[in-house]
Amino acid sequence: MKLNSKPFLAPEPLFTDLNTSAGAVLPFPYEGGVSYGLGTGLAPDAVLDASAYVEFYDEMLDAEPFRLGISTLEAPPVPKDPVKMIQTLRKAASGLLSMDKFTVVLGGDHSISQGFYMALTDKYGPVSVIQLDAHADLRESYENSRYSHASVMSRLREITHHTLQIGIRALSVEEADLIKRESIQICTMHAFRSGQFDLESALARLPDPVFVTLDVDVLDWSVIWSTGTPEPGGMNWDEMLRLLEKIFSKKQVVGADLVELSFDGKDRNSPFAAARLMYKMFGFQFHASLRRLNRLWPEKPAGPLRQ
């Protein structure tokens, strides 16, 4: 496995060593499953570039999560064929999981999640899925493809029925009927904001371990503007952080991905927000270790501001 020339957060090499790092970022620039806006294939590089300007210190955790080490892998050659794409990601992710790295796959469109999920099940056995998304992605196929990003949850539900979908606000009538027929756990954005969905109970019922798949269109346009299939009315930044903190504190999360960011050369904000969001996920995952880590650096001076 070859390290990326653009490490996530651009820290000193000590904190990117694959042998000692607790986490790993695996870029996977595939956009063969999109149906509307393009640009997801260029998103991983944009996020890695933006991450060099993210502050190391996390104000919620009062710590610097990067000190546990986050390695960034070079993206593997990505086939255009969706079946081969899934197998390529499955193999690449399995290598990191075999080293016990908490891995975040950086897409790429949402169809890549099946490959990472299969790698997680290879290691952990049955794994539940928490999807944060504006769309249910429950179509059996879309535009004559079973591997469309609009069908990814249908593919995952062929493997597990232990799923929880949060932030949904765009459905077809066929998806709505399927949700009712199969009693799929869906927390729409309306239910999320109005308190009509018991999130605590839903999380408690979901078996561990858990895979978190985060489609950036779950977020409001004020947070992420550049995404292939935008929907109004998404989560704001603080709502998302509270939700992620709850998920990571209550569930055994064994892997995550971040997908559907679209590169737009005029938009620097969206890649930066995505980079910060990824760093938050690592921080929440490492939280228990971070409490111990703080005691190891009691006299650590503050680092220079990223400017």
C-alpha atoms as a printed R data frame, in Angstrom:
    type eleno elety resid chain resno       x       y       z
1   ATOM     1    CA   MET     A     1   0.000   0.000   0.000
2   ATOM     2    CA   LYS     A     2   1.419   3.323  -1.105
3   ATOM     3    CA   LEU     A     3   0.928   6.527   0.856
4   ATOM     4    CA   ASN     A     4  -0.610   9.546  -0.840
5   ATOM     5    CA   SER     A     5   1.613  12.502  -1.664
6   ATOM     6    CA   LYS     A     6  -1.160  14.686  -0.201
7   ATOM     7    CA   PRO     A     7  -1.740  13.393   3.334
8   ATOM     8    CA   PHE     A     8  -5.011  14.313   5.005
9   ATOM     9    CA   LEU     A     9  -4.439  17.416   7.175
10  ATOM    10    CA   ALA     A    10  -0.810  17.635   5.958
11  ATOM    11    CA   PRO     A    11   0.750  16.874   9.353
12  ATOM    12    CA   GLU     A    12   4.355  15.903  10.025
13  ATOM    13    CA   PRO     A    13   5.287  12.433   8.656
14  ATOM    14    CA   LEU     A    14   5.338  11.043  12.209
15  ATOM    15    CA   PHE     A    15   1.542  11.242  12.206
16  ATOM    16    CA   THR     A    16   0.976   9.636   8.812
17  ATOM    17    CA   ASP     A    17   3.008   6.446   9.313
18  ATOM    18    CA   LEU     A    18   0.912   3.485   8.190
19  ATOM    19    CA   ASN     A    19   2.540   1.198  10.744
20  ATOM    20    CA   THR     A    20   1.580   3.313  13.746
21  ATOM    21    CA   SER     A    21  -1.521   5.282  12.726
22  ATOM    22    CA   ALA     A    22  -4.897   4.524  14.275
23  ATOM    23    CA   GLY     A    23  -6.849   5.703  11.250
24  ATOM    24    CA   ALA     A    24  -6.663   5.793   7.483
25  ATOM    25    CA   VAL     A    25  -8.180   7.733   4.612
26  ATOM    26    CA   LEU     A    26  -8.755   5.850   1.374
27  ATOM    27    CA   PRO     A    27  -9.600   8.135  -1.568
28  ATOM    28    CA   PHE     A    28 -11.754   6.476  -4.203
29  ATOM    29    CA   PRO     A    29 -12.551   8.831  -7.120
30  ATOM    30    CA   TYR     A    30 -15.348   6.928  -8.874
31  ATOM    31    CA   GLU     A    31 -18.329   8.686 -10.444
32  ATOM    32    CA   GLY     A    32 -19.759   6.023 -12.707
33  ATOM    33    CA   GLY     A    33 -22.987   5.809 -10.700
34  ATOM    34    CA   VAL     A    34 -24.095   9.451 -10.806
35  ATOM    35    CA   SER     A    35 -27.312  10.597 -12.438
36  ATOM    36    CA   TYR     A    36 -27.225  14.412 -12.365
37  ATOM    37    CA   GLY     A    37 -24.247  16.647 -11.583
38  ATOM    38    CA   LEU     A    38 -20.689  15.479 -12.260
39  ATOM    39    CA   GLY     A    39 -17.463  16.169 -10.397
40  ATOM    40    CA   THR     A    40 -17.356  13.507  -7.684
41  ATOM    41    CA   GLY     A    41 -14.313  11.927  -9.306
42  ATOM    42    CA   LEU     A    42 -12.300  15.070  -8.565
43  ATOM    43    CA   ALA     A    43 -13.632  15.506  -5.031
44  ATOM    44    CA   PRO     A    44 -11.079  13.406  -3.087
45  ATOM    45    CA   ASP     A    45  -8.147  15.537  -4.274
46  ATOM    46    CA   ALA     A    46 -10.077  18.724  -3.498
47  ATOM    47    CA   VAL     A    47 -10.803  17.549   0.048
48  ATOM    48    CA   LEU     A    48  -7.193  16.526   0.658
49  ATOM    49    CA   ASP     A    49  -6.009  19.917  -0.630
50  ATOM    50    CA   ALA     A    50  -8.469  21.759   1.634
51  ATOM    51    CA   SER     A    51  -7.606  19.620   4.663
52  ATOM    52    CA   ALA     A    52  -4.145  21.207   4.842
53  ATOM    53    CA   TYR     A    53  -5.868  24.322   6.215
54  ATOM    54    CA   VAL     A    54  -7.962  22.582   8.894
55  ATOM    55    CA   GLU     A    55  -6.882  23.326  12.463
56  ATOM    56    CA   PHE     A    56  -5.555  20.297  14.342
57  ATOM    57    CA   TYR     A    57  -7.281  21.287  17.590
58  ATOM    58    CA   ASP     A    58 -10.871  20.101  18.083
59  ATOM    59    CA   GLU     A    59 -12.820  22.469  20.321
60  ATOM    60    CA   MET     A    60 -15.499  19.873  21.148
61  ATOM    61    CA   LEU     A    61 -12.976  17.280  22.323
62  ATOM    62    CA   ASP     A    62 -10.336  19.676  23.687
63  ATOM    63    CA   ALA     A    63  -7.708  17.615  21.908
64  ATOM    64    CA   GLU     A    64  -5.851  17.106  18.632
65  ATOM    65    CA   PRO     A    65  -7.147  13.835  17.165
66  ATOM    66    CA   PHE     A    66  -4.464  13.723  14.442
67  ATOM    67    CA   ARG     A    67  -1.894  12.790  17.128
68  ATOM    68    CA   LEU     A    68  -3.224   9.220  17.058
69  ATOM    69    CA   GLY     A    69  -2.080   9.081  13.448
70  ATOM    70    CA   ILE     A    70  -4.079   9.210  10.213
71  ATOM    71    CA   SER     A    71  -2.508   7.665   7.128
72  ATOM    72    CA   THR     A    72  -3.686   8.630   3.657
73  ATOM    73    CA   LEU     A    73  -3.447   6.029   0.930
74  ATOM    74    CA   GLU     A    74  -2.946   6.635  -2.730
75  ATOM    75    CA   ALA     A    75  -6.156   6.019  -4.639
76  ATOM    76    CA   PRO     A    76  -6.102   2.684  -6.471
77  ATOM    77    CA   PRO     A    77  -6.780   2.575 -10.210
78  ATOM    78    CA   VAL     A    78 -10.573   2.693 -10.381
79  ATOM    79    CA   PRO     A    79 -12.309   0.587 -13.063
80  ATOM    80    CA   LYS     A    80 -15.260   2.041 -14.954
81  ATOM    81    CA   ASP     A    81 -17.194  -1.213 -14.706
82  ATOM    82    CA   PRO     A    82 -19.290  -1.040 -11.498
83  ATOM    83    CA   VAL     A    83 -18.834  -4.687 -10.519
84  ATOM    84    CA   LYS     A    84 -15.058  -4.438 -10.919
85  ATOM    85    CA   MET     A    85 -15.138  -1.102  -9.084
86  ATOM    86    CA   ILE     A    86 -16.849  -2.722  -6.098
87  ATOM    87    CA   GLN     A    87 -14.295  -5.535  -5.983
88  ATOM    88    CA   THR     A    88 -11.391  -3.076  -6.288
89  ATOM    89    CA   LEU     A    89 -12.594  -1.061  -3.309
90  ATOM    90    CA   ARG     A    90 -13.365  -4.200  -1.337
91  ATOM    91    CA   LYS     A    91  -9.787  -5.396  -1.788
92  ATOM    92    CA   ALA     A    92  -8.194  -2.018  -1.050
93  ATOM    93    CA   ALA     A    93 -10.261  -1.470   2.096
94  ATOM    94    CA   SER     A    94  -9.667  -5.025   3.303
95  ATOM    95    CA   GLY     A    95  -5.940  -4.363   3.367
96  ATOM    96    CA   LEU     A    96  -6.428  -1.445   5.771
97  ATOM    97    CA   LEU     A    97  -8.971  -3.273   7.901
98  ATOM    98    CA   SER     A    98  -6.585  -6.197   8.275
99  ATOM    99    CA   MET     A    99  -4.195  -3.714   9.912
100 ATOM   100    CA   ASP     A   100  -6.980  -2.609  12.299
101 ATOM   101    CA   LYS     A   101  -7.137   0.899  10.880
102 ATOM   102    CA   PHE     A   102 -10.326   2.872  11.418
103 ATOM   103    CA   THR     A   103 -10.895   3.674   7.775
104 ATOM   104    CA   VAL     A   104 -12.821   6.483   6.133
105 ATOM   105    CA   VAL     A   105 -13.330   6.059   2.384
106 ATOM   106    CA   LEU     A   106 -13.449   9.385   0.560
107 ATOM   107    CA   GLY     A   107 -15.563   9.266  -2.584
108 ATOM   108    CA   GLY     A   108 -16.591   9.409  -5.248
109 ATOM   109    CA   ASP     A   109 -20.311   8.823  -5.700
110 ATOM   110    CA   HIS     A   110 -22.495   6.831  -3.350
111 ATOM   111    CA   SER     A   111 -22.396   3.636  -5.371
112 ATOM   112    CA   ILE     A   112 -18.914   2.956  -3.918
113 ATOM   113    CA   SER     A   113 -20.372   2.178  -0.483
114 ATOM   114    CA   GLN     A   114 -21.169  -1.400  -1.444
115 ATOM   115    CA   GLY     A   115 -17.489  -2.225  -1.938
116 ATOM   116    CA   PHE     A   116 -16.435  -0.825   1.428
117 ATOM   117    CA   TYR     A   117 -19.392  -2.438   3.167
118 ATOM   118    CA   MET     A   118 -18.440  -5.850   1.789
119 ATOM   119    CA   ALA     A   119 -14.893  -5.385   3.125
120 ATOM   120    CA   LEU     A   120 -16.324  -4.558   6.565
121 ATOM   121    CA   THR     A   121 -18.511  -7.675   6.565
122 ATOM   122    CA   ASP     A   122 -15.516  -9.770   5.518
123 ATOM   123    CA   LYS     A   123 -13.763  -8.659   8.712
124 ATOM   124    CA   TYR     A   124 -16.586  -8.203  11.211
125 ATOM   125    CA   GLY     A   125 -19.414 -10.407   9.983
126 ATOM   126    CA   PRO     A   126 -22.884  -8.793  10.018
127 ATOM   127    CA   VAL     A   127 -22.601  -4.986  10.090
128 ATOM   128    CA   SER     A   128 -25.514  -2.549  10.461
129 ATOM   129    CA   VAL     A   129 -25.742   0.579   8.308
130 ATOM   130    CA   ILE     A   130 -26.497   4.172   9.299
131 ATOM   131    CA   GLN     A   131 -27.066   6.300   6.211
132 ATOM   132    CA   LEU     A   132 -27.022  10.102   6.493
133 ATOM   133    CA   ASP     A   133 -28.528  11.348   3.248
134 ATOM   134    CA   ALA     A   134 -31.133  13.533   1.592
135 ATOM   135    CA   HIS     A   135 -32.215  10.571  -0.556
136 ATOM   136    CA   ALA     A   136 -33.339   7.092   0.452
137 ATOM   137    CA   ASP     A   137 -31.393   5.425  -2.407
138 ATOM   138    CA   LEU     A   138 -33.840   2.505  -2.304
139 ATOM   139    CA   ARG     A   139 -34.634   2.232  -6.000
140 ATOM   140    CA   GLU     A   140 -34.155  -1.275  -7.322
141 ATOM   141    CA   SER     A   141 -32.400   0.286 -10.289
142 ATOM   142    CA   TYR     A   142 -32.095   3.743 -11.802
143 ATOM   143    CA   GLU     A   143 -31.398   4.685 -15.398
144 ATOM   144    CA   ASN     A   144 -31.055   0.978 -16.206
145 ATOM   145    CA   SER     A   145 -28.377   0.381 -13.579
146 ATOM   146    CA   ARG     A   146 -28.627  -1.608 -10.362
147 ATOM   147    CA   TYR     A   147 -25.359   0.066  -9.353
148 ATOM   148    CA   SER     A   148 -26.585   3.653  -9.549
149 ATOM   149    CA   HIS     A   149 -25.998   5.878  -6.542
150 ATOM   150    CA   ALA     A   150 -29.819   5.953  -6.300
151 ATOM   151    CA   SER     A   151 -29.820   2.185  -5.608
152 ATOM   152    CA   VAL     A   152 -26.994   1.778  -3.117
153 ATOM   153    CA   MET     A   153 -29.225   1.147  -0.093
154 ATOM   154    CA   SER     A   154 -31.159  -1.471  -2.043
155 ATOM   155    CA   ARG     A   155 -27.870  -3.267  -2.662
156 ATOM   156    CA   LEU     A   156 -26.819  -2.998   1.000
157 ATOM   157    CA   ARG     A   157 -30.227  -4.209   2.173
158 ATOM   158    CA   GLU     A   158 -29.684  -7.366   0.135
159 ATOM   159    CA   ILE     A   159 -26.945  -8.099   2.677
160 ATOM   160    CA   THR     A   160 -28.486  -6.662   5.866
161 ATOM   161    CA   HIS     A   161 -31.890  -5.378   6.943
162 ATOM   162    CA   HIS     A   162 -30.359  -3.657   9.968
163 ATOM   163    CA   THR     A   163 -30.371  -0.133   8.555
164 ATOM   164    CA   LEU     A   164 -31.212   3.346   9.811
165 ATOM   165    CA   GLN     A   165 -31.595   6.211   7.341
166 ATOM   166    CA   ILE     A   166 -31.499   9.783   8.686
167 ATOM   167    CA   GLY     A   167 -32.091  13.155   7.051
168 ATOM   168    CA   ILE     A   168 -34.171  11.827   4.159
169 ATOM   169    CA   ARG     A   169 -36.230  14.448   2.331
170 ATOM   170    CA   ALA     A   170 -36.461  13.218  -1.276
171 ATOM   171    CA   LEU     A   171 -38.341  10.008  -2.084
172 ATOM   172    CA   SER     A   172 -40.117   8.402  -5.001
173 ATOM   173    CA   VAL     A   173 -43.582   6.975  -4.329
174 ATOM   174    CA   GLU     A   174 -42.145   3.492  -4.940
175 ATOM   175    CA   GLU     A   175 -39.529   4.058  -2.240
176 ATOM   176    CA   ALA     A   176 -42.182   5.384   0.149
177 ATOM   177    CA   ASP     A   177 -44.298   2.270  -0.437
178 ATOM   178    CA   LEU     A   178 -41.282   0.007   0.134
179 ATOM   179    CA   ILE     A   179 -40.466   1.767   3.412
180 ATOM   180    CA   LYS     A   180 -44.009   1.174   4.681
181 ATOM   181    CA   ARG     A   181 -44.170  -2.396   3.411
182 ATOM   182    CA   GLU     A   182 -40.871  -3.470   4.959
183 ATOM   183    CA   SER     A   183 -41.011  -1.164   8.025
184 ATOM   184    CA   ILE     A   184 -37.622   0.329   7.141
185 ATOM   185    CA   GLN     A   185 -36.258   2.661   9.814
186 ATOM   186    CA   ILE     A   186 -36.352   6.089   8.186
187 ATOM   187    CA   CYS     A   187 -35.941   9.416   9.969
188 ATOM   188    CA   THR     A   188 -36.982  12.085   7.505
189 ATOM   189    CA   MET     A   189 -35.651  15.599   7.907
190 ATOM   190    CA   HIS     A   190 -39.152  16.722   8.883
191 ATOM   191    CA   ALA     A   191 -39.371  14.058  11.594
192 ATOM   192    CA   PHE     A   192 -35.836  14.846  12.750
193 ATOM   193    CA   ARG     A   193 -36.594  18.526  13.290
194 ATOM   194    CA   SER     A   194 -40.104  18.083  14.677
195 ATOM   195    CA   GLY     A   195 -39.107  15.400  17.181
196 ATOM   196    CA   GLN     A   196 -41.500  12.846  15.683
197 ATOM   197    CA   PHE     A   197 -38.786  10.166  15.396
198 ATOM   198    CA   ASP     A   198 -37.327   8.466  18.477
199 ATOM   199    CA   LEU     A   199 -33.675   8.476  17.465
200 ATOM   200    CA   GLU     A   200 -32.459   7.154  20.821
201 ATOM   201    CA   SER     A   201 -34.639   4.046  20.531
202 ATOM   202    CA   ALA     A   202 -33.731   3.533  16.887
203 ATOM   203    CA   LEU     A   203 -30.012   3.602  17.713
204 ATOM   204    CA   ALA     A   204 -30.535   1.255  20.661
205 ATOM   205    CA   ARG     A   205 -32.337  -1.276  18.426
206 ATOM   206    CA   LEU     A   206 -29.632  -1.223  15.765
207 ATOM   207    CA   PRO     A   207 -27.135  -4.056  16.359
208 ATOM   208    CA   ASP     A   208 -23.418  -3.351  16.608
209 ATOM   209    CA   PRO     A   209 -21.058  -3.057  14.795
210 ATOM   210    CA   VAL     A   210 -22.096  -0.186  12.516
211 ATOM   211    CA   PHE     A   211 -21.004   1.329   9.206
212 ATOM   212    CA   VAL     A   212 -21.741   5.056   8.749
213 ATOM   213    CA   THR     A   213 -22.220   6.267   5.193
214 ATOM   214    CA   LEU     A   214 -22.468  10.040   4.853
215 ATOM   215    CA   ASP     A   215 -23.743  11.587   1.640
216 ATOM   216    CA   VAL     A   216 -22.898  15.288   1.852
217 ATOM   217    CA   ASP     A   217 -26.271  16.250   0.380
218 ATOM   218    CA   VAL     A   218 -27.738  15.490   3.816
219 ATOM   219    CA   LEU     A   219 -26.329  18.900   4.754
220 ATOM   220    CA   ASP     A   220 -27.846  22.293   4.083
221 ATOM   221    CA   TRP     A   221 -26.526  24.269   1.124
222 ATOM   222    CA   SER     A   222 -24.992  26.749   3.570
223 ATOM   223    CA   VAL     A   223 -22.589  23.960   4.622
224 ATOM   224    CA   ILE     A   224 -22.084  21.966   1.405
225 ATOM   225    CA   TRP     A   225 -22.997  23.679  -1.851
226 ATOM   226    CA   SER     A   226 -21.292  21.440  -4.395
227 ATOM   227    CA   THR     A   227 -23.029  18.074  -4.611
228 ATOM   228    CA   GLY     A   228 -24.451  16.148  -7.525
229 ATOM   229    CA   THR     A   229 -28.101  15.941  -6.430
230 ATOM   230    CA   PRO     A   230 -28.757  18.858  -4.054
231 ATOM   231    CA   GLU     A   231 -31.916  19.143  -1.954
232 ATOM   232    CA   PRO     A   232 -33.006  22.145   0.129
233 ATOM   233    CA   GLY     A   233 -33.669  21.955   3.854
234 ATOM   234    CA   GLY     A   234 -30.727  19.868   5.034
235 ATOM   235    CA   MET     A   235 -28.941  19.706   8.367
236 ATOM   236    CA   ASN     A   236 -26.919  22.634   9.548
237 ATOM   237    CA   TRP     A   237 -23.367  22.200  10.835
238 ATOM   238    CA   ASP     A   238 -24.234  21.979  14.531
239 ATOM   239    CA   GLU     A   239 -27.094  19.528  13.954
240 ATOM   240    CA   MET     A   240 -24.732  17.255  12.050
241 ATOM   241    CA   LEU     A   241 -22.028  17.378  14.720
242 ATOM   242    CA   ARG     A   242 -24.496  16.599  17.500
243 ATOM   243    CA   LEU     A   243 -25.839  13.685  15.479
244 ATOM   244    CA   LEU     A   244 -22.403  12.274  14.689
245 ATOM   245    CA   GLU     A   245 -21.294  12.658  18.295
246 ATOM   246    CA   LYS     A   246 -24.372  10.704  19.413
247 ATOM   247    CA   ILE     A   247 -23.853   7.951  16.840
248 ATOM   248    CA   PHE     A   248 -20.162   7.488  17.594
249 ATOM   249    CA   SER     A   249 -20.703   7.566  21.366
250 ATOM   250    CA   LYS     A   250 -23.578   5.077  21.379
251 ATOM   251    CA   LYS     A   251 -22.588   2.655  18.619
252 ATOM   252    CA   GLN     A   252 -19.513   0.614  17.749
253 ATOM   253    CA   VAL     A   253 -18.634   2.293  14.462
254 ATOM   254    CA   VAL     A   254 -16.142   0.194  12.486
255 ATOM   255    CA   GLY     A   255 -15.902   2.260   9.312
256 ATOM   256    CA   ALA     A   256 -17.309   5.279   7.511
257 ATOM   257    CA   ASP     A   257 -17.386   6.892   4.130
258 ATOM   258    CA   LEU     A   258 -18.028  10.402   2.851
259 ATOM   259    CA   VAL     A   259 -19.474  10.611  -0.635
260 ATOM   260    CA   GLU     A   260 -21.172  12.764  -3.278
261 ATOM   261    CA   LEU     A   261 -19.114  15.926  -2.989
262 ATOM   262    CA   SER     A   262 -18.698  17.441  -6.458
263 ATOM   263    CA   PHE     A   263 -15.638  19.428  -7.395
264 ATOM   264    CA   ASP     A   264 -16.303  23.005  -8.424
265 ATOM   265    CA   GLY     A   265 -13.262  25.194  -8.923
266 ATOM   266    CA   LYS     A   266 -15.222  28.257  -7.786
267 ATOM   267    CA   ASP     A   267 -16.293  26.676  -4.484
268 ATOM   268    CA   ARG     A   268 -13.542  26.337  -1.868
269 ATOM   269    CA   ASN     A   269 -15.991  26.155   1.023
270 ATOM   270    CA   SER     A   270 -17.545  22.757   0.316
271 ATOM   271    CA   PRO     A   271 -14.264  20.749   0.184
272 ATOM   272    CA   PHE     A   272 -13.110  22.499   3.358
273 ATOM   273    CA   ALA     A   273 -16.368  21.663   5.154
274 ATOM   274    CA   ALA     A   274 -16.052  18.052   3.983
275 ATOM   275    CA   ALA     A   275 -12.471  17.882   5.296
276 ATOM   276    CA   ARG     A   276 -13.544  19.239   8.682
277 ATOM   277    CA   LEU     A   277 -16.418  16.763   8.784
278 ATOM   278    CA   MET     A   278 -14.043  13.865   8.146
279 ATOM   279    CA   TYR     A   279 -11.745  15.101  10.898
280 ATOM   280    CA   LYS     A   280 -14.729  15.271  13.266
281 ATOM   281    CA   MET     A   281 -15.536  11.635  12.499
282 ATOM   282    CA   PHE     A   282 -11.987  10.586  13.332
283 ATOM   283    CA   GLY     A   283 -12.130  12.657  16.498
284 ATOM   284    CA   PHE     A   284 -15.389  11.138  17.701
285 ATOM   285    CA   GLN     A   285 -14.090   7.658  16.922
286 ATOM   286    CA   PHE     A   286 -10.847   8.260  18.794
287 ATOM   287    CA   HIS     A   287 -12.531  10.019  21.719
288 ATOM   288    CA   ALA     A   288 -11.874   7.370  24.365
289 ATOM   289    CA   SER     A   289  -8.210   7.213  23.395
290 ATOM   290    CA   LEU     A   290  -7.982  10.990  23.230
291 ATOM   291    CA   ARG     A   291  -8.767  11.315  26.931
292 ATOM   292    CA   ARG     A   292  -5.715   9.174  27.630
293 ATOM   293    CA   LEU     A   293  -3.682  11.047  25.027
294 ATOM   294    CA   ASN     A   294  -4.284  14.416  26.695
295 ATOM   295    CA   ARG     A   295  -2.465  13.158  29.775
296 ATOM   296    CA   LEU     A   296   0.581  12.320  27.642
297 ATOM   297    CA   TRP     A   297   1.075  15.907  26.437
298 ATOM   298    CA   PRO     A   298   0.300  18.072  29.493
299 ATOM   299    CA   GLU     A   299   2.864  20.722  28.490
300 ATOM   300    CA   LYS     A   300   2.244  20.590  24.733
301 ATOM   301    CA   PRO     A   301   2.521  24.102  23.261
302 ATOM   302    CA   ALA     A   302  -0.135  25.367  20.904
303 ATOM   303    CA   GLY     A   303   0.736  24.915  17.246
304 ATOM   304    CA   PRO     A   304   0.716  27.757  14.721
305 ATOM   305    CA   LEU     A   305  -2.586  28.809  13.189
306 ATOM   306    CA   ARG     A   306  -3.360  27.355   9.740
307 ATOM   307    CA   GLN     A   307  -3.527  30.308   7.399
